[in-house]
């Protein structure tokens, strides 16, 4: 394929970009029309080389009770079973009293990386110039200090052969990436002026100073199935939790279940889910072994669940509330501040975790998961809107389900109609 058409692509209009993509990537007329149909002017301003919107289905998690308040939480995700599981877990936990979330500190680190420096000399220089360093940081973003936030302290760490001057910044109601980067770069320039060799200045997404902790209780009665008592289910969940602390292979899947809920809620809130993911997985391996982020233990009348996770989310700044969808989502959730948002998002993750572990401990993960996948399978084999539900019901009656079976059942359904 020729690639000269790619030159200056970012400078062209959306229409011209779409035309070139269609021509040189050999799109069909229908595919080219999809590009045109999924275009919004605001998103062309957000990213480079924009060609169309890529949409995710959004639903709401309900019956989530956090610190005594009930929430309806928007979640954006393509996986059929996630929101159903979040609602399932939230319902059982809310019936047992709900989630209790601790207040969250809002400190994010800006790193100024120094090379070719003596640690003691640099530390002494930083201590001597402490107030100036913090002032330089705050002067780079004065509105934060006016709100009582901003640079609060610093640390010097050795990391390999480099030194890291960490500026500890209270980001208030923002996620803080842009603000922290601006402040770190200002301090880096100040260090450079004093002949320290600055390699880079940037925030860290490892937010160990913005950790969200929460816990919940689930009564035995909320865990029981037709074949197992609540206590039996609780014992198996506690054992699965124990395995996730010992075995990294289990821990990764355990944490993936938690992040199913957290990512979907973070995306719907307009925050950076990639930063949350990266920080969460680093935290899971903080002692040198990757472990489950949540823990479940037996108590007298059921299970106690605990989750600790770095969570930097905000309600202002960046792309938050920039789109009509995110504005609607905050109206739906009625969440007013970053601390509240952090507590609710973490609670969605723990609710998701409970539902997954309960399924795994009882019927197995595939039983409920695949029933919800059948709708996606029905759509993928060509079922129209009126055929999706009856085909889904047919798929639930057969012992083995795959694409071939789904196509055969769809043909059968159409003959009967």
N, C-alpha and C positions, 0 to 999 in steps of 0.2 A: 504494500500500500504506500502511495506517496505520503510524505509527511510535511511537505512545504505548506500545506493548508493550516498546520498547527501554529505557524509563526504569528505572533501577535494576537492569539485567540482571545486573550483576556481583554483586549481593547475593543473587540467587536460587540455589536448589539446582541441581545439574546436571540432575536430572530435570525441573524446571520450565523450565529454559533450553531443554532439548531439545524439550519440548512446545511452547513458544512458537515456536521455530525451525521446527518441523514445521508448525505451524498457519499462521504468517504468511509463510513462504517456500514454502508449498504442496508440502511433501515428500510423496512416496508413502508407503504403509505400509512398503514394503520399505526405503526410504531412512531412514525414522524408526527402523526396527529396526537399521539399520546404526549410527546414532548410539548406540543403547543397547548394541549388541554391542561397540563399540570404546571403552568407557569404563573408566577406571581411577581409583581414588580419589586416588592419589599425584599424578597429573598435574593434577587439579583444584586441587591446592594450589600448583602451579608457575606457572600463567598465569592471566590474567584472562579472564572470559567463556568459560571452557572448555566445549566441547561434545562433543569426542571425541578419541581418539588418531588421528594420521595416521602410518601406519607406512611405513617404508622397508625394502626387502629388505636383508639383511645377509649378506655372504659374507666369505671370508678370502683375502688375498693370501698366497701361499706362495713358498718358495724365495728369500726376501729375506735376504741376508747383509750385515750392517752391522757394521763394526769386528770382523770375525771371528766374529760370533754370528748364528745363524739365527733368524728370527722368523716367526711366523704372525700376520698383522695383520688384525684385523677392519676391514671397510669397509662403510659403509651408503650405498647409492645405488640409484636406480631405473634407471639407464642400463645396458642389457645388456652392453655391450662393455668397460666400464671395468675390472672385476676381472680379466677374461680378459687384457686388455692389460697390467695391472700384473704379473700372474703371468708373462706372456711376457717382458716386459722384465727382470724380476727374475731369471728363470732364466738369461738370456743373460749378465747382468752377474755373477751369482753364479758361473757357470761360468768367468768370467775373473778371479775374485778377490774380487768383491763391492764394496760401497761403503766408502769411508773418510770418516767424518764427524769434523770438528774439534769440540773442546769448545765449548759455547755459553755465552756470558755471559747473565745473566738479568736485565738492567736494563730496567725500564719507566719511562717518564716520566709524571709527574703535572704538569700545566700549571696555573699560577695566572696568569690573564690580567689585566694591569694596563692601565687606560686613563688618559689625562690625566697622564702622568708624564714627567719628564725622565730620559732613559736613564742619564746619568752619575750623577745624584743617587740614583736607585733602585739602580743597581749598587753604589755606595759603601755605601748602607744595608745591602744584602744581604751584602756582604763583612764589614761591621762586625758583623752579627748572624748570621753563617754558622752557628755552632754552635747558636744558639738555634733558627734555622729548622729545622735537621736534627733537633734534639731535639723540637720541636713535632710534626714529622712522625712521628717514631718513637714519641712518647708516645700518638699517636692509634691506633697498632697495635703495642703493646709486644711481643707474641708473636713478631713477625718479627725484631726486634732480638735477642731471646733466642736465636734460631736462627742468629745471625750474619748475618742478612739486614737488610732495612730500608733507610732513606734513607742514601745514601752521599755524595752530593754535589749540587750544583745548578749551573745555568747561567742566565744572563740573555740573552735574545735579543730583538732588535727584529723584529717581524713587522707590516709596514705601519705604521699609526699606533699600534699597541699594543706592549706589552712582554709577554714570556712568561717567567715564573720557572719553569724546569723543574726539578722535584725528581727526581733520579735514584735509583730505588729497586730494590734487589735483591729480587726477588719469590720467590726460593728455588724451592720445588716447586709453587707456585701459578701460574695464569695471571695473577692479580694485579689484575684489574679492580676488584673491590670494595675491596681493601686500598689500592690506589693512589688511588682516588677519595676514600676516607676520609682518607688522609694529606694529599692535595692540598687538600681542603676545610679541614682544620685549619690548614694554612699560610696559606690564603686568609683565614681568619678572623683570624689573627695579623697579616697585612698590613693588613687592614681596620681593626684596632684601632689601628694606627699611621698611620692616615689616608691609606693608599694606596687608590685607587679600584679595587676588584676587580670585574672583569666576570663571571668564572666560574672555577671550579676543577674540573678533570676530567683523567682519564688521556688519553694519546695512544695510539691503536692503531698509530701508525707506529713500529714497534719497531726502529729502526736500531741500538739498543744490545742487541738480542737476536737477532742475525742467525745463521742456521745455514748453514754452508758444508759442502759435501761434493763428492767427486769419485769417479769410477769409470773403469775400463778395460773395453772390450769388444773381445775378439779378433776378427779378421777372420772366423775360422771360425764364430763365433756369429752373424754377420750375413748369411752367404751364403744365397741362394735357389736353386731349381732352374735359374733362368735367369740369375742374376747372381752374380758372385764376391763374396766378402766385402769385398774392397777396393773394388769398384765401388759397393757399397751404402754403405760407409763414406764414400766421396768425396761421394756424393749427400746423405747425412745432414749432413756438414760444410757443404755448400753451403746446405742448407735452414736450418741454424743461422745461417749468415752472413746470409741474407736476413732472418731474425727480428731481427737486430741493426740492420738498415738500414730495414726497412719496418714501420711500426706495424700495418698491416692484417694482415700475416703474424704479427707478434709477438703480437697479441691472441689469435689462434687457437692459436699455439704455447704461450702461457701457459695458455690454457683447458685444454689437454691435461694440463699439469702439475697444475693445480688440480683436475682430475677426480679424480686419485688423492689429493691432499692433502686436499681437502674431505671425501671419503668417509671417510678415516682419522680426520680431526679430529672429524667428527660421531660416529663410533663410539666415540671416546675421551671423549665428553662435553664437549669443549671448544667454544669459540665460533668456528665456521668463518667467520662474517661478519667478525670482527675480523682473522682471518688473510687472508681475501680482500682486504679493504680495504688492509691493510698491504703485501701482495704487489704489488698493482697500483700503489700509490704508489711503491714501491721500483723497479719496472720503469721508471718515468718520472723517476727522481731526477736525471738530468742534463738534463732538459728535453725528451727524446724518449722515447716508450714503446718499450721493447726487450724481447726475449726474456730470461726470467730464467735460463735455462740456456744453456750453450754447449757445442758439440761440435767437437773438432778432431782432425785426423789425427795419429796417431803411427805409429811404425815397424810395429807389428803389429796395428793396429786403430784404435779411436777412444778418445779421452779425453773424458769428460763431466764438466761442472762445474755446480753449482747453488748460488746464494747467494740466501737468502730470509729476510726477517724472520719469525720464528715464535714467537709467545708462546703456548705450551700448558703445561698443568700436570697434575699427577696428584692434586692435592688442591684443595678449595675449590669454591665455586659449585655447579653442578649435576653436577660430576664425581663419579662413583661413587654418585650419588643414586638412580638407578634400578637395578633388578635386572640389566637388560641391560648397563649400563656396567660393573657389577661383574664380570659374566661376561667381558666383553671384556678387562679387565685380567688376568684369570686366563688367558685364551686367549693373549694376547700375552706374558705374563710380564714386562711392562715395569714397572720399579720406581721410576724417577725421571724428572723432567721433561726432563733433558738427553738421556736415552735415548729418550724419546718423541719429542722434537724431531728427533733424528737419523733415527729410523725413519720418521716421517711424511715428512720431506723426501726420503728414499730412495724411498719409494713414488711420490712425484711425479716423480722423475727416471727411475724404471723405466717409469712411464706414458709419459713423454716419449719415451723411446727406442722403445718399441713403436709409438707413433703415427708417429714420423719414419721408422722402418723400413718401415712399411706405406705411407706416403706416397711413399717413395723407390722402392718396388718395384711392388706390385700396385695401389696407389692405396688411399685410405682406405676407400672404400665396399665393397670386396670382402669383407673380413672383418667389417666393421661391420654390413653388412646381413644377413649370415648369422645373426648373433646377434640382430638385430632381428626376424627372422622369428618367433621364439617369441612376442614381444610382439604381433606382428600376428595370429598365430593366436589368441591369447587375446582380442584386441579384437574379432574377428569371431565369437566365440561358441564356439570349440573347447573341449570339456571336457577333463578331465585326461588321458583315454585318447587323445584326438584330437590333442593339441598336437604330440607328437613326429612322428607320421606326416604331419600337415599341414605341419610345418616342413620335412620331407624333400621333400615335393612342391613346396613353394615354391622350394627350392633348384634344382629342375630346369627351371624356366621362365625365359625370358629377361627378362620384364618382370613386376614384382611391384607390386601395389597392393591396396587394400581389395577392389575388385570381383573381381580375380583370386583373392584369398584366399577370398572367400565362395563363388565358383564351385568352387574346389578342395575346400572343406569339404563342399559338397553332393555332389560327386563321390565323396568319401571315404565319406560316410554311405550312399550308394547301394550302393557296393561291399561295405559291411559288412552 
